[in-house]
Amino acid sequence: MTVMTDPQQITRIDALEKVIRSRRSCRSFAGQVPDEVLQKIVESAIYAPFAAGAGISLKEGRRIFIFRQGTEAMDQARQIIEAQLRSGASRIGMAVRFLPFLRKKMGFFADRISTTATQGIPGLTEGAFYIVAAEKKGFPPLASQTLAHVMENMWLTATAHGVGIQILSVTNGLTQHKGFMQLLNLPPGQWALNGCVVGMPKHPPNNKRKRDTEYFIHWVGENKKNNQ
């Protein structure tokens, strides 16, 4: 095995590792993101892997939608999301109350969505932009998987530029919502969705995380941690 000694390559690797390990979910925003930085973030989404095996081209199957804070479209999206949260919290709360065996399995999430539905998502009013990624559904059903790549690309790019990002998983459940899909000018049910809020962090991120990586890594069929 050849050890990499190219200084430029080593610098790039170090920079990538720093971005990966410093990535955080931001839940409090302040200040505007320059449009040129936002452009870099959303462009990174286009370079994420896509499900070519489903027979859908990238141009046919991927869309990125940007809602700017302070616009009528953003206000409409916020109202739809808040209503979706309240509806979901009500349904899950009833299920937990009337089916006690679900409490152990769903209790933490039920409490969390109830709190979010009551207090709202601060990023929807503080963040500079709400970004929705849409991936056309096909077979095999890989749209949700490719959306995960899209969001990760944007998250890492935002981190590299010192921009905060918060994934809004509630966006996933809006694919059948006629009002929301109308905002995107897409037919309900035919596209998978994911979304995030983007803005400048109100508070500086914490120091780089330390994790016991050896706990998670397992060499199958070997007694040693490293290949010889």
PAKOL-268721 format. One record per residue: x, y, z of N, C-alpha, C in turn; residue in one letter. Coordinates in steps of 0.2 Angstrom, whole numbers, plus 5000, padded with zeros to 4 digits. Example, Ala and Ser with C-alpha at 12.3 -4.5 7.8 and 13.67 -1.06 7.14 Angstrom:
<rs>
506649725039506249785039506649845039a
506449895035506849955036506450005039s
</rs>
This chain:
<rs>
500449945000500050005000500450065000m
500350114995500750174995500450225000t
500850255004500650315008500650375005v
500150415005500050475002500450525005m
500850565001501350615003501250675000t
500850684995500750744991500450794996d
500750854997500550905002499850925001p
499750944995499050974993498550924994q
498650854992498150804994498050795001q
498550795005498550795012498150845015i
498250905013497850965015497150965013t
496950935007496250925006495950875010r
496250825012495950765016495850795023i
496350835026496350865032495750915033d
495650955027495050995027494350965027a
494350905023493750865023493550835029l
494050805033493950775039493750825044e
494050885044493850945049493050965048k
492850965041492150985040491750925042v
491850865041491450805043491350805050i
491950815054491850805061491550875065r
491550925061491350985064490551005062s
490250955058489650965056489150965062r
488651005062488151015068487451025065r
486951015069486351035067486251105071s
486051155067485951215070485251235071c
485051255077484351265079484151335081r
484651375080484551455081484951495076s
484651535073484951575068484851645069f
485351685065485351755065485751785059a
485551825056485951855050485751825044g
485951855038485851835032486451795029q
486251745024486751705021486851735014v
487451755012487551785005487251745000p
486951774995486651734989487251684986d
487851714985488351674982488551614986e
488451614993488651564997488051514996v
487451534996486851494996486951454989l
487151494984487151454977487651394978q
488251404981488651354982488351294986k
487951304991487651254995487151214990i
486751254986486251214982486551184976v
487051204974487451174968487751104970e
487951104977488151044979487650984979s
487051004980486450954979486450924973a
486550964967486550934961487050874959i
487650884963488150834962488150774966y
487550764970487450714974487250654970a
487450584972487250534968486450524967p
486250494961485550494960485450414957f
484850394957484650334956484550314949a
485150314945485150304938484850234936a
484850184941484550114940483850114939g
483550174942482750174941482550204934a
483050214930482850234923482650314923g
482750354928482550424928483250464928i
483250504923483850544922483950594928s
484550624929484550674934484150734933l
484150764926483750814924483050804925k
482750744924482050734925481850724932e
482350694936482150674943482350714949g
482650774948482850804954482750884953r
482450904958482250984959482451004966r
482751074966482851104972482451164972i
482151174977481651234978481951284984f
481951344983482251394988481651444990i
481551444997481051484999481451545003f
481351605002481751655005481351685011r
481651695017481251715022480951785021q
480351805023480051865022479551865016g
479551815012479151815006478451775007t
477951785003477351755004477351685004e
477751654999477851584998478151555005a
478651585008478851565014478351565019m
477951615020477451615025476951555024d
476751545017476251485016476651425018q
477251415016477551355018477551345025a
477751395029477751395036477051375039r
476551405037475951385039475751315038q
475951285032475751215031476151165035i
476751185036477251145040476951145048i
476751205050476551205057475851165058e
475451165053474851135053474951055053a
475451035049475650965048475950945055q
476350985058476550965065476050955070l
475550995070474950995075474550935073r
474450915067474050855065474450795067s
475050795065475450735067475450725075g
475550775078475650765086474950745089a
474450765086473750745088473650675087s
473850645081473750575079474150535083r
474850555084475250505088475050505095i
474850565098474650575105474050525106g
473550525102473050485103473250405102m
473650395098473850325097474250295104a
474650345107475050325113474550315119v
474050365119473550355124473150295124r
472850285118472350225118472750155117f
473350155115473750095114474350095118l
474250085125474850095129475450055127p
475449995124476049965122476450005117f
476150055114476550095110476950145114l
476850155120477150205124477850195124r
478050135126478850125126479150135120k
478850115114479150125108479150195105k
478550225106478450295103478450355108m
478550335114478450385119478950445118g
479550435117480050495116479850535110f
479750505105479550545099478850575100f
478350545103477750575104477850645108a
478250635114478350695118478750755114d
479150735110479550775106479150815101r
478750775097478350805092477850855095i
477550835101477050875104477350945106s
477950945109478351005111478451045105t
478651015099478851055093478151085090t
477651045090477051075088476751135092a
476851125098476651185103477151245102t
477751235102478251285102478451315095q
478351265090478551285083479251275082g
479451285076480151275074480551345073i
480951365078481251435077481551445070p
481851395067482251405061481751425055g
481151415056480651435051480551505051l
480651535056480651615056481251645057t
481851615059482451645060482951635054e
482851575051483351555046483251595039g
483751605036483751645030483351615024a
483451545024483051515018482851445020f
482351425017482051355018482151325011y
482551265011482751235005482351165005i
482051154999481651084998481951054992v
482150984993482450944988481950894986a
481750884980481250834977481650784973a
481450724974481750674970481150634967e
481150624960480550584957480550514959k
479950484961479950414963479950374957k
480250314958480350264953480450194956g
480650144952480750084954481450054952f
481850034956481750024963481650084967p
481250084973481150144976481750174980p
482150214977482750244980482750314981l
482150344980482150424980482350444987a
482150414992482350434999483050425000s
483350374998484050364999484450414995q
484250434989484650484985484550554989t
483950564991483850634995484350635001l
484450585004484950585010485650605007a
485850585001486450604999486450684997h
485850704994485750774993485850814999v
485550795004485550835011486250835014m
486550785013487250775016487750825012e
487650825006488050875002487950945004n
487350965005487151035006487451045014m
487350995018487551005025488351015026w
488650975022489450985022489651045019l
489351065014489551125010489351185015t
488751185018488651245022489151245028a
489251185031489751185036490451215034t
490651195028491351225026491251305025a
490751325024490651405023490451435030h
490451395035490251425041489451445042g
489051415038488351425038487951365042v
487451385046487151335049486551305045g
486351245047485851205043485451165048i
484851155047484451115051483951075047q
484051005047483650965043482850965046i
482450975041481750975043481350915041l
481350855045481150795042480350795041s
480050845044479350855043479150865035v
479650885032479550895024479450835021t
479650775024479550715020478850695020n
478450715025477750695025477250745021g
477550785017477150835013477050815006l
477350755004477350734997476550734994t
476150714999475450704997475050774998q
475350825001474950885003474850924997h
474250934994474050964988474351044988k
474151074994474351144995475151154994g
475551114998476251114998476551104991f
476251044988476551024981476351074976m
475851114977475651164972476151224973q
476451234979476951284979477551264975l
477651204975478251174971478051164964l
477451164962477151154955477351084953n
477251034958477350964957476750924958l
476650874955476050834956476050794963p
475550794967475650754974475750684973p
476150654977476250584977476850554973g
477050594968477550574963478250584965q
478350624970479050654971479150634979w
479750614981479950614988480250684989a
480150704996480450764998480850765004l
481350815005481650825011481850895011n
481950925017482050995017482451015023g
482751075023483151105028483151185028c
483251205034483351275035484051295035v
484251355032484851375031484951445034v
485451465037485551525040486251535044g
486351595046487051605050486851585057m
487251545060487151525067487151575072p
486651575076486651635081487251625086k
487451565088487951545092488551505089h
489151515091489651485087489651405089p
489851365084489751295086490251265091p
490051215094490451185099491151155096n
491651145101492251115098492151045095n
492551025091492550965087492350905092k
491950865089491750805093492250755093r
492250715099492750655100492250595101k
492350545096491950485097492450425097r
492250375101492650315101492450275095d
492850285090492650255083492750185083t
493250155087493350085088492750045090e
492250075094491650045097491250025091y
491250065086490750055080491050015074f
491650005074491949965068492149895070i
491949855066492049775067492349745060h
492849715061493149675055492849605055w
492549595050492149525049492649475047v
492649415052493049365050493749375052g
493949425055494649435057494649455065e
495249435068495349445075495749515076n
496049535071496449595071496049655068k
496149715071495849775069496049805062k
496649785060496849815054497049755049n
497049765043497249725038498049715038n
498349655037499049655037499249655030q
</rs>
